[in-house]
Amino acid sequence: MNDTQLIGKTCFLTGAGTGLARAMALGLSDAGATVIVADIDEAGLDETVTMAKGRPGNLHKYVLDVRDQAQCEAAVANTIRDHGSLDVLVNCAGLGPVYMRRNFVADPLPFWEADTEKWWTMIAVNLRGPFLLSRAAAPHMIARKWGRIVNITTSFSTMIRAGNMPYGQTKAALEAGSASWAGDLAGTGVTVNVLIPGGAADTGMIPLEAMPDRSKLVPPQAMAAPIRFLASTASDGVTGQRFVAQHFDPAHPLSAPGCAPVAWPDLAAGASRGLGEDKR
Ligand SMILES: NC(=O)c1ccc[n+]([C@@H]2O[C@H](COP(=O)([O-])OP(=O)(O)OC[C@H]3O[C@@H](n4cnc5c(N)ncnc54)[C@H](O)[C@@H]3O)[C@@H](O)[C@H]2O)c1
């Protein structure tokens, strides 16, 4: 089997009714994977399935609200029942700053004006959803001694930008969680990595009025090559890494600036020294 050929692999992507996850789903399908496209937006999923027609892999839609624990657990169980395994989980569903305030670029939202219910909803989609799905899928992957969890976070500058809460906070927490989960899963054959576009991407998350010149945005298709690498056996043993799609080089997949240790590498080194040993 060619390392980039994904025949026999079952990949489950959230947020695949549009945007980055749709582009990744089509890229995985091109490599022959069985792809489960999940989203709360069924009409979007239907479009994704239509776009995949004629490609080598099989695409199946799965309507899912990642905020709901029972739905997440059922999604993992049903995927394993219907397709034999769940090999690759891509946590991509997300709500962006536009959810908190439509014109967030021209009129940034200070935290004291943030709607508290929307704050919780964003935490639930961007942070709890990836936890619920990963929690449900990990035991199955560990038992098979092979699996992939790929979390879509964002650029570090976006995590701490003013007027960007709680979006940046959810992504910083998922970034930290990715480093921590990679440690939990060390030696199991199951890897955890982060993938980001490497700049604002041309999706609905960046509204037209915020960025009228779309040529400056990262094309969603840039996500296809790194996710194919991560889903393949070529990335066996690669864990705790952060991939930047815009800089990813398929010929040198582990080279900077397309790949670097996940999260805050200095801190990760401290964490590996054990509790109480990091004095910074
Ligand atoms: N677009 C960018 O510039 C950019 C940059 C860095 C990171 N990201 C991240 O990439 C991911 C995908 O972003 P995108 O640009 O494709 O955004 P998008 O808005 O185009 O797509 C997000 C998808 O998530 C789905 N979703 C929302 N709530 C859901 C829920 N409760 N359950 C299931 N699905 C739900 C939406 O229906 C939508 O299809 C997000 O996590 C985002 O934070 C995006």
The ligand as an SDF file (V2000), in Angstrom:
LIG
                    3D

 44 48  0  0  0  0  0  0  0  0999 V2000
  -11.4250   29.8430    8.5300 N   0  0  0  0  0  0  0  0  0  0  0  0
  -10.3420   30.2250    9.1850 C   0  0  0  0  0  0  0  0  0  0  0  0
   -9.7560   31.2800    8.9190 O   0  0  0  0  0  0  0  0  0  0  0  0
   -9.7960   29.3440   10.2930 C   0  0  0  0  0  0  0  0  0  0  0  0
   -8.4900   29.6140   10.7390 C   0  0  0  0  0  0  0  0  0  0  0  0
   -7.9680   28.8080   11.7530 C   0  0  0  0  0  0  0  0  0  0  0  0
   -8.7200   27.7890   12.2810 C   0  0  0  0  0  0  0  0  0  0  0  0
   -9.9960   27.5770   11.8310 N   0  0  0  0  0  0  0  0  0  0  0  0
  -10.7560   26.4980   12.4390 C   0  0  0  0  0  0  0  0  0  0  0  0
  -11.0900   25.5440   11.4560 O   0  0  0  0  0  0  0  0  0  0  0  0
  -12.3120   24.8990   11.7820 C   0  0  0  0  0  0  0  0  0  0  0  0
  -13.2380   24.9320   10.5890 C   0  0  0  0  0  0  0  0  0  0  0  0
  -13.4930   26.2720   10.2780 O   0  0  0  0  0  0  0  0  0  0  0  0
  -14.1220   26.7370    8.8940 P   0  0  0  0  0  0  0  0  0  0  0  0
  -13.3440   27.9170    8.4880 O   0  0  0  0  0  0  0  0  0  0  0  0
  -14.2770   25.5880    7.9880 O   0  0  0  0  0  0  0  0  0  0  0  0
  -15.5190   27.2620    9.4480 O   0  0  0  0  0  0  0  0  0  0  0  0
  -16.9860   27.1520    8.8380 P   0  0  0  0  0  0  0  0  0  0  0  0
  -17.7790   28.1360    9.6190 O   0  0  0  0  0  0  0  0  0  0  0  0
  -16.9130   27.2810    7.3730 O   0  0  0  0  0  0  0  0  0  0  0  0
  -17.4120   25.6640    9.2170 O   0  0  0  0  0  0  0  0  0  0  0  0
  -17.6580   25.2750   10.5380 C   0  0  0  0  0  0  0  0  0  0  0  0
  -18.6100   24.0950   10.5060 C   0  0  0  0  0  0  0  0  0  0  0  0
  -18.8520   23.6850   11.8580 O   0  0  0  0  0  0  0  0  0  0  0  0
  -20.2180   23.3050   11.9330 C   0  0  0  0  0  0  0  0  0  0  0  0
  -20.7510   23.3350   13.2890 N   0  0  0  0  0  0  0  0  0  0  0  0
  -21.0170   24.4270   14.0640 C   0  0  0  0  0  0  0  0  0  0  0  0
  -21.5750   24.0570   15.2160 N   0  0  0  0  0  0  0  0  0  0  0  0
  -21.6730   22.7080   15.1970 C   0  0  0  0  0  0  0  0  0  0  0  0
  -22.1670   21.7420   16.1110 C   0  0  0  0  0  0  0  0  0  0  0  0
  -22.6950   22.1130   17.2910 N   0  0  0  0  0  0  0  0  0  0  0  0
  -22.0890   20.4400   15.7790 N   0  0  0  0  0  0  0  0  0  0  0  0
  -21.5720   20.0470   14.5910 C   0  0  0  0  0  0  0  0  0  0  0  0
  -21.1060   20.9270   13.6730 N   0  0  0  0  0  0  0  0  0  0  0  0
  -21.1450   22.2350   13.9740 C   0  0  0  0  0  0  0  0  0  0  0  0
  -20.9430   24.3120   11.0410 C   0  0  0  0  0  0  0  0  0  0  0  0
  -22.2360   23.8910   10.6820 O   0  0  0  0  0  0  0  0  0  0  0  0
  -19.9680   24.4300    9.8850 C   0  0  0  0  0  0  0  0  0  0  0  0
  -20.2870   23.5070    8.8640 O   0  0  0  0  0  0  0  0  0  0  0  0
  -12.8710   25.6340   13.0080 C   0  0  0  0  0  0  0  0  0  0  0  0
  -12.6330   24.8840   14.1580 O   0  0  0  0  0  0  0  0  0  0  0  0
  -12.0810   26.9220   13.0170 C   0  0  0  0  0  0  0  0  0  0  0  0
  -11.9600   27.4440   14.2980 O   0  0  0  0  0  0  0  0  0  0  0  0
  -10.5290   28.3270   10.8330 C   0  0  0  0  0  0  0  0  0  0  0  0
  1  2  1  0
  2  3  2  0
  2  4  1  0
  4  5  1  0
  4 44  2  0
  5  6  2  0
  6  7  1  0
  7  8  2  0
  8  9  1  0
  8 44  1  0
  9 10  1  0
  9 42  1  0
 10 11  1  0
 11 12  1  0
 11 40  1  0
 12 13  1  0
 13 14  1  0
 14 15  2  0
 14 16  1  0
 14 17  1  0
 17 18  1  0
 18 19  2  0
 18 20  1  0
 18 21  1  0
 21 22  1  0
 22 23  1  0
 23 24  1  0
 23 38  1  0
 24 25  1  0
 25 26  1  0
 25 36  1  0
 26 27  1  0
 26 35  1  0
 27 28  2  0
 28 29  1  0
 29 30  1  0
 29 35  2  0
 30 31  1  0
 30 32  2  0
 32 33  1  0
 33 34  2  0
 34 35  1  0
 36 37  1  0
 36 38  1  0
 38 39  1  0
 40 41  1  0
 40 42  1  0
 42 43  1  0
M  CHG  2   8   1  16  -1
M  END
$$$$
